[in-house]
Amino acid sequence: MQENHSFHPDFPDDLGEALDYFDGYSTGTANRFRDAVRVRIRLIVDNPELFSIVYDDVRIARLPKYPYSIHYRVVNGAPNFLSVNHTSKDRKNWPKRK
């Protein structure tokens, strides 16, 4: 089965900022965070409608053990990953991405 999920062009920058933050603690922490993101993305790809719609048509999947969440839309049955946000970020400051 071919996967047809996609990533917003700014998604890697969001992830990079979060990784830089954790890398400030230790490389191991950053690597564990990266692994947690991979596991969560795989879960979303396998079950795109698993997480609830929180605003507009955007779903939010929190990362276990980390104060970050992945925002995504389901488009034609496949996830379109929009952003990685710190959970303390005010909702009005969440990126408005299509």
Order of alpha helices (4+ residues) and beta strands (2+ residues): beta-alpha-alpha-beta-beta-beta-beta
